[in-house]
């Protein structure tokens, strides 16, 4: 059954007879062809299939995915399926789904997929609950999460079942309100559902910085209900996806949305972590003059050593042509900031959530008027008399306005995800947050070298003895920093 996006399933009970809900199943053939192109560009996933395909380490495991439903994710889904998993999937961002990718997965039957580009928030949480609930009413054994939405759903469900008075509170955050509305419906039908679901979950593997922060917060407060593997902090994820992925996909998103020439413009990048470093390199590579804002003295010093001018956002408002938030924090760009920007400045976000830019100021102020130029490109007339252009409604610009990171860098990230899922499925873990061992990190990197024509130098026995390592590694992290 396809879904055209016109009728919202807000507060609609789950329909567990559905095998999928996508925008247009006729796009499946295009999705299949696009996936074929990705096979050569995702050598890590293809190697994992070859290594573990016969063994099927995920056989019998029910896996919920809450991760951008793109072509690259379709390749991840097919890999998990080939390793034996039974999958249900939703996107983690209302604008990030590539409809031909969702259609291809629905057509192949690799997963029960519930995702389409341009979901409402009500749609989003309905899809997430559909992905968390099997036809017999049971939940997953494992979760693949991006930003922690599926993990949040289960934990918040347990909280509500422990304290139903939470349902009587007023929630001003629309995202949370939509989630609580769904939990109200869930609680009225089955007041112990999420306790049963949580009890059977063997673990979650988390993709992003923001989701990892949530997990460590739960662990610190002794609230983590099941084990978790922090995929984000694998070197072959954070230093590749966050840095090299953003270096290519930020400019892709801005250019597809606006057709602006970046050369000569002033680009202001808020945050100089791994994502910010990639964004700054992206803008610099196109000839933009780049300003950095930072709260961390080490990151600020790194930016200065790379030749960037480090300023406060207030200093940059009058000169910036493009503003990019990449911090993982909240209200980095406020309404007051927007009112001070030059006319038709472009404002976008590449941090995980939509709260780095204070969109509520724009949507709630009677002095601000929106003109939609095209999907995910809005021109806002401000109280100042000037206008700014907001991309993807403050959500991820590279996925909302383009197609996200390239397949090759996502192969690195998703190979880590598969290894984490195998570890959770086959080994016992406590209710804490783990990272993958460095040896596996090196193996993920090794799987991608041939595609780039890279040839490693082998240590001589004398050199290996001097360093205290085997001839072919693994290498000591205190000697090899990345």
N, C-alpha and C positions, 0 to 999 in steps of 0.2 A: 504494500500500500504506500503510495507516495503522498506527500503533504505539500500543499502549495503555499503554505505560509500565511494564508489569509485569515484563518480561523485559529485563534489562540487556544491551546488546551489548558488555560489557566484554571486551576482547581479541578481539572478534569480527573476523574479516577484513572488509575493505571489500566491500560488495556493490554494485558499480558498475552493476548492472542496475536498481537502484532509481531511480525518478524523484523520489521524495520519501519522507519518513517524518515523519508528523504525528500528533497525538493522535486526531483525529476528522474525517475528510473531510466528514462531514455538516454541519459548522459553516461550510462554505464560503459558503453563501448569506448568512448573517449577516455574514460578513467582507466580502462584496461590497457589502452595504448600508452597512456602516460606512465602507468606503472611499469610497463616493459622498458621504457626509457630509463627509469630509475634503477633498474637492476644492476647495471654496470656502475652506476654512481653510488651504490650502497653496498660496497664489498664486505663490510663487517656483518651486515645482516645475512648476506648470502653465504658467508663462511660459517656463521652460526647454524644456519639451516643444514649445511652439509655435515657439520660436526655432530649435531644433536638430533637431526631429523629421524634417524632410525631408532634412536634410544627413546625418544618422546618423553622427556623428563617432566613435561607439564600435562601428561595424560590424566584425565579426570579432574583437572583443576578448572574451576569456574573463575574467569577473570573479568572484572569490570575495568574498562578504560575510560578515563576522563581526560582527554588530551586532544588538541587541535585535529579535526578530521580532515587531514590533507593527504596528498598522494604519498608523502613520506610516511605518514602514520598508517596508511593503507598497507605499505610494505611491512611495517612493524606488526600490524594485525595478522597479515598472512604468515609472518615468521612464527608468531606465537601459536597460530592455528596449526602450522606444520609440526610444531613441537608438542602438539596434543591438546591444547587448551580449548575450552568452550568459552566463547567471548561475547560480551555485550558492551556496546561502546556509545559514548556521547562526546561532544566537543567540550572544551573548557573555556570557550570564548564565543560569544554570540555572532561575531563577524568572521571567524577564522575558517569556517568549513569551506572546503572546495567541493562543490556539489557533485562534480563528476567523480571525485574520489569516494564520497559517501555512496553514490549510486553503484560504483564498481564493487564495493564491499557487500552491499545489499544483494547485488546480482549474483555474486559468487557464493554468498552464504557464509563467508568467512567469519562474520560476526553479526549479531542482531544490532543494527546501527540506528541511532536516533539523533540526527544532526542535519541542519541545513543552514546556509548563510543567511544572516538577518533574523535570527530568532529574537523573540522578546525575552525578557528575564523570566516571565512565567513559563514560556516554552523551555527555556534553558533548564530550570529546576525540574520540570516534568521529565525532560529527556534524561537528566541525571538520575532521577529515581527509577525510570524505566531501565537504565543501564545497570542499576544496583539490584534489580528484582527479576529473578528467573520465573518462567511460567508456573512453576510449582509454588511460588511465593518465597522461595529461599533467596539468600544473598550470595555474594561471591566468596571464594576462598582467598583470592588475591585481588589487589587493586593496582593499576597503573595510573598514577595521578600526575597532574600538571597544575600547580597552584593550590592543590589541596582541597578542591571542591568536593570530590567524592568522599574524601576523608572527613571533611567538615560535616557533610550530610549525615554520616553515620554517628559521629560524635555528638552533633547537635540533636539528632534523634534520640540518642540515649539520655541526654540532658533533659529533654522534654518529657520523656517517659519517667524519669526520676522526679521531675518537678513540673507538672502540668501547668502551674501558674505562669510559667514563661510564655505560654500561649496567649495569656490575657494582656500582656504588655503591648505598648505602642512602639512600633519600630519605624524610625524616620528614614533609615537606609533602605532604599527600594529593593536592593539585592537580598538583604537579610529578611525583609518583609515577605518577599516572594517565597523564600525558603521556609519561613515560619508558617505561612499559609498552607504550604504543602504538608508540613509536619502536623498541622492541625487536622487536616483531612486524614492523614495516616494514623494519628493517635485515635481519632474517633472510630476508625475501622479495626485497629489492632494495636492496643496500648503496650504491647511487648515486642513488636516487630523488630525494632532496631537493637534491642538487647540480644535477640536471637542472631541477627545478622552479625553484630560485632563479635559475638562469642566464637563464630565459625571462621572469622577472617585470620588467615595465617600471616598476613603482612601486606604492606604497601611499599611500592618503589616510587619515589617522588622526584620529579623532573626539574623543578625550578627553585631559585633562591627563596622566593616568597613562601612557597609551600614548605620548604625545609625549615624556614624560620618558625612556621606554625608548628611543625613537628617537634622542634626543640623546645618550644614554649609548652606544649602539652607534656613532653617528657619531664621538664623541669618542675611542673606542677603536679606530677604523678597522675596525669589525666589521659595518658596515651593508652588506648584500648587494645592495640595490637602492635607487633614489631614493624619497624620501618627501615628502609634502606635509602639513604641520601645519595641519589644518583647525581644530583647537581654538582656536588663537590669532587666528583671524579675529574681528574685533570683533563681527560679526553672528552668531558662534557663542558665544564665551565670555561675552560681556556679555549675551547673550540667553538661550540655552539654560541656561547655568549659573546665571545670576542670576534671570531672569524665569520660566524653567521651574521651577526649584526653589521659587520663591516660591509657586507654585500646587500643585505635585505633592507636596511634603513633607507639607503638612497633609492632602491627599487620602489619602496612604498611611496616615498615623497614624490618621485618623478611620475609614477603611474597616476597618482592622484592629481598632481598640479601641473605637470609638464614644465616646471620651473627650471631655469638654468642655475645650477648651484655655484658655478664658478664666479668668484668675486663677491658672493653674498656673505653676510655674517651669520654663522650658525652658532647658536648657544646650546651646548650640551650640558644638562644638569646631571651631574654624577660622573665620576671617572673610575668606577669599578670595571669589571670585565666587559659589561655591556657598554658602558660609557666609553671605554677605550676603543671598542669596535666602532661605535658611532662617530667618535671624533676622527678616527682614521678614515671612515667612509666619507665624511664631509670634506676632510682635508684632501683626500684623493681626487675629489671632483673640483678642487680649486677654491673651496670656500675658506674664508677666514674664520677660525674656530676659537670660541671663548668657552671656558670651562667654569662651572660652579661646583664647589665641593665643601663638605663639612669635615672630611677626614684629612689631617695634615700629611699623611703618607701619600694618599692618592693625589692630593694637591701638588705635592712635591714631584711626584711622577709626571703629572701633566706639565708642570713647568719645565722639567728636564726633557720632555718631548717637544718643547717649543711652543706650547699653548699658553695663552694668557689666562690666568685664573682670576676671576672677578666674582663679585656678588651678583645675584640675579638683578638686584635693583640697579646696579651699574650698567647692566647689559640691556635693560629694557628699551632704551631709546635707540639703540643701534642694531639690535638683532633683527634679522629678516626671517630666521627659522629658529624655533625653540623646540628642543627635544628633551623630554624627561626620561631618565634612565637610572633612577635611584632606588626604587622599591619602597619609597616612603609615601606619605600622604600630603596632599595640598602643597606640592612643591611650587606649582604655579597657581596663584590665587586670583580671585576676581580683581583685586586691586592691582596685581601685576598686569593682568590683561588690559585693564583700562589705560595703562601707561605705555603699552606697546605701540610701535609705529603702524601706520595704516596698512592693512592687509598682510601683516605678519602671519606666518604659518606656524601653527602650534600643534605638536603631536607628542605621543607617548610611545615608548618601547619597553617600559617596565611592565610587570605582569598585569596589574589590575588597572582599573579606570579611574582611580582616585588620586593619581599624581597631579592631574589637572582638575581644578575645582569646577567640574561641569555643572554642579548644582547652582553655582552663581549665575551661570548663563541661563539655565532652564527655569530658574525661579525668579529671576529679576524681570519686572515689567519693562525695564528700560532696554533690555537686550532682545533683539529680534533675529530669528534664524531664517536664512535663505539656503535651501539645499541646492547645491550646484549639480551634484550627482551622488549616487550612493556612497556614503562614508566621507563625503566632502561637503562641509557646511560653512557658509560665510555668516558670521555673527556681527550684526551692527551693535555697537556698544554705546553706553551712556556718554562716553568721551566724544562721540561723533565720528570716531574711526571704526574700522572693521578689522576683524581677524578671521583667519581661515582655520577651522578645527578639523583635523583628520581622524576618521574612525571613531568619532564621538569620545575621544580621549582614551580609547582602548588601543591595543597593539597595532601600530601603523603598518608594520611589515606584513601582518596577516590580514588586517582589515582592508588595506588598500593594495596589497600585492599577494604573493603566495608563500610568504614566510622564508625560512632559511633554505638554502640549496640542499639537494638530496645528499651530497657527499658529507657535509658536516652533520646532518641529521643521522646518517648512518653511524657515526661515532657515538652520538647521544643514545640512539636507540639500541645499539649493541650493548651498551651499559645497562639499559632497561631490561633487555632479555636476560642477561647474566644475573641481574638482581632478582628477577622473577624466578629463575631456576634455583637460585640460592634459597629464596623464601619457601619454594615448593619442596625442596629436598633436604633442607637442614633445619634443625631446631633453633629458634631465636627467642630471646627474652623481649619483653615489652620496652624496647629502647630504640634509639636511632643509631643505625650502623652506617659505615661507609664501605665501599667495595675495596678489597685489598689492592695494594699498588701493583702486584703481579698481574692482576686482571686488567688494570688500567694500561699497563704496558702491552698486554696482549691485544687490547682493542686498538691501540695505536699501530701495532705491528700488522694487523689485518688490513690496514688501509695503505700501507707503503707501496705495494706493487702497483696499485692503480696510478700512483704518481711517479713511478720509476725510481723510487728511492732505494738505495742499497746501503745497508748498515755496515759499519766497520766492526770487525770482531777483535776483541782484546787478545793480546798475546797472553800466554800463561803467566809471564812475569808481570804484565800490567794488571791482570786480574788478581794476582796474589798481592800486589801493592795496594790495590783498592779494597781487597777483602771481599771480592764478589766472584761468583761463577763466571766463566769465560763469556757466557751469553746473558748475564744478568740473573735475577732481577737486581737493579742497582739500588744503592743505598740512598734514601731520600735526603740524608744530610749532605751528600756529595753532589746530588743532581737535583737542583731546584728548578721548578718550571714556572 
